Each structure stands twice: as C-alpha cells, then as structure tokens.
Amino acid sequence: MNEYLIKWILVLFWSSVKYLFGFLIALGSPPHFSFVELLIANVGGGMLGVIAYLYFWEFIVKLWKRWRKPKVKEGIKMTNRRRWLVKIIARYEIYGIVILTPLILTPPLGTILAASIESNKWKIKIYMLASFLTWTIGLYTLHEIFGINLDEVIGNLF
C-alpha cells in the first residue's frame, strides 16, 4: 500500500480513539500533511469516533437494560480524578466535556459522558465538531509559531 494512504488510515484511527496521537502522527512522520489535509484527517477522524461511540453507546445501553436486572447501588469509590471530573461536569455541563475531550478525556469517554448529560445527538455532534476544529487550528498554530519539529519529539518519546 501507499505510505500516504497508510498514514491517512493511521491518523483517522488515532484521531477517533486518542485525538492527540492522531495530531502528532499527522504532523510528525513523513509524508507530511498540508494544513487542509491535517484538518480533514484529524477532525474527520475525531468526528468518526464521536458518531461511532454515540450510536454504539446507545446500543450498549439498550442491551444492558434488556438483559441486566437492576441491582442495589452501593456507591462509587471516589478518587481525586473522578472528583475533579464530577466538578467539571457539574459546573460546565456539556461545554466542559466538549472542551476537555480532544486532549484529556479522549473521544470515546467524552462522547459517552456527553451522551449521558445531553439527549440531543445533533447538539453533541456540533459541539464536538467545533471543539475538534478549535483544538486542531490552535495546536497547528502553536506548531507553526514555535517551529517545533515533531519528528524529533516523537523519536525521543519512542
């Protein structure tokens, strides 16, 4: 297969699972993407993930309710990370989830949390699209301003 096609597939996959990895792959290794290709691949991959997880989660919940008997809730062990996440969700609702999804929460977790708060799927999709676009443009701008060579950064990490 062509290296270019393989890179597109990798960026789409990683952007739908862990957005930041997809961004680093798109900018880091050759063949290099132009800004428009980077935007399409990263945002497209992120949105493919959001759509897949949004409808897959609905399917899982339906199956869970059908086959699982409700049991008495015992409580959840609270860790500092969960406590922080609950504060963000309670304070900023879907907006906080959407802002944190690309870099911290990952698209699967962010989509599931957003779906548990908001029932309007179009609203979730539009907000996630805006978040992915904003983060991609912002990160690319930082990359261009500071001139960081991501080949070296990725090479040092792995």
C-alpha positions in Angstrom: 0.0 0.0 0.0 1.0 3.6 -0.5 2.6 5.3 2.5 0.3 8.2 2.1 -2.8 6.1 2.3 -1.4 4.2 5.4 -0.8 7.5 7.1 -4.3 8.7 6.4 -5.7 5.5 7.9 -3.5 5.8 10.9 -4.4 9.4 11.5 -8.1 8.7 11.1 -7.9 5.8 13.5 -5.9 7.5 16.2 -7.9 10.7 16.0 -11.1 8.7 16.7 -9.5 6.9 19.7 -6.9 9.3 21.1 -7.1 12.7 19.3 -3.6 14.0 20.3 -1.8 10.9 19.0 -3.6 11.4 15.6 -2.4 15.0 15.5 1.2 14.1 16.3 1.2 11.4 13.7 -0.2 13.8 11.1 2.4 16.4 11.7 5.3 14.2 12.7 6.2 11.5 10.3 6.7 11.8 6.6 4.9 12.1 4.2 3.9 15.4 5.8 0.3 16.7 5.6 -0.7 20.2 4.5 -2.8 22.2 6.8 -6.0 21.3 4.9 -5.2 17.6 4.9 -4.3 17.7 8.6 -7.6 19.5 9.4 -9.7 17.0 7.3 -7.9 13.9 8.7 -7.9 14.9 12.4 -11.3 16.5 12.6 -12.8 13.8 10.3 -11.2 11.0 12.4 -12.4 12.6 15.7 -15.9 13.0 14.3 -16.0 9.4 13.0 -15.1 8.4 16.5 -17.8 10.6 18.1 -20.5 9.3 15.7 -19.5 5.6 16.2 -19.3 5.9 20.0 -22.5 7.9 20.2 -24.6 5.3 18.5 -22.7 2.3 19.8 -23.2 3.5 23.4 -26.9 3.8 22.8 -26.9 0.2 21.5 -24.9 -1.0 24.6 -27.3 0.7 27.0 -30.3 -0.9 25.3 -28.8 -4.3 25.6 -27.7 -3.7 29.2 -31.2 -2.7 30.2 -32.8 -5.6 28.4 -30.6 -8.4 29.9 -29.4 -7.0 33.2 -31.5 -6.9 36.2 -31.3 -3.7 38.2 -29.3 -4.2 41.4 -28.9 -2.1 44.5 -26.4 0.7 44.1 -23.6 0.5 46.7 -21.7 3.7 45.7 -18.7 4.5 43.7 -15.2 4.9 45.2 -14.2 8.5 44.6 -10.7 9.2 43.5 -9.2 12.7 43.0 -9.5 12.4 39.2 -13.2 11.3 39.5 -13.9 14.1 41.9 -12.3 16.6 39.5 -14.3 15.3 36.6 -17.5 15.5 38.5 -16.8 19.1 39.4 -16.1 20.0 35.8 -19.3 18.2 34.6 -21.4 19.8 37.4 -20.0 23.3 36.7 -19.7 23.5 33.0 -22.0 20.6 31.8 -21.6 19.6 28.2 -19.4 22.6 27.4 -16.7 21.4 29.8 -16.8 17.9 28.5 -16.5 19.1 24.9 -13.5 21.3 25.6 -11.7 18.6 27.5 -12.5 15.7 25.1 -9.8 16.1 22.4 -6.8 16.3 24.7 -7.7 14.9 28.1 -10.8 12.7 28.0 -10.4 11.0 24.6 -13.3 10.9 22.1 -14.9 7.6 23.4 -15.1 8.8 27.1 -16.1 12.4 26.1 -18.8 11.2 23.8 -20.2 8.8 26.4 -20.2 11.5 29.1 -21.8 14.0 26.8 -24.5 11.4 25.8 -25.2 10.8 29.5 -25.9 14.5 30.0 -27.4 15.6 26.7 -30.1 13.7 24.8 -29.9 15.8 21.7 -27.3 14.0 19.5 -27.0 16.8 17.0 -26.0 19.2 19.7 -23.3 16.8 20.8 -22.0 16.3 17.3 -22.0 20.1 16.5 -20.2 20.9 19.8 -17.6 18.1 19.3 -17.0 19.3 15.7 -16.4 22.9 17.0 -14.1 21.6 19.7 -12.1 19.4 17.3 -11.8 22.3 14.8 -10.7 24.7 17.5 -8.1 22.4 19.0 -6.7 21.4 15.6 -6.3 25.0 14.5 -4.9 26.1 17.8 -2.4 23.3 18.0 -1.3 23.8 14.4 -0.9 27.5 15.1 1.3 26.8 18.1 3.3 24.3 16.0 3.9 26.9 13.3 4.7 29.8 15.7 7.2 27.9 17.7 8.5 25.7 14.8 8.7 22.5 16.9 9.9 19.6 14.8 7.6 16.8 15.8 9.8 14.1 14.2 12.3 14.7 16.9 9.8 14.8 19.7 8.1 11.6 18.6 11.6 10.0 18.1 12.6 10.9 21.6 9.3 9.5 23.1 9.6 6.1 21.4 
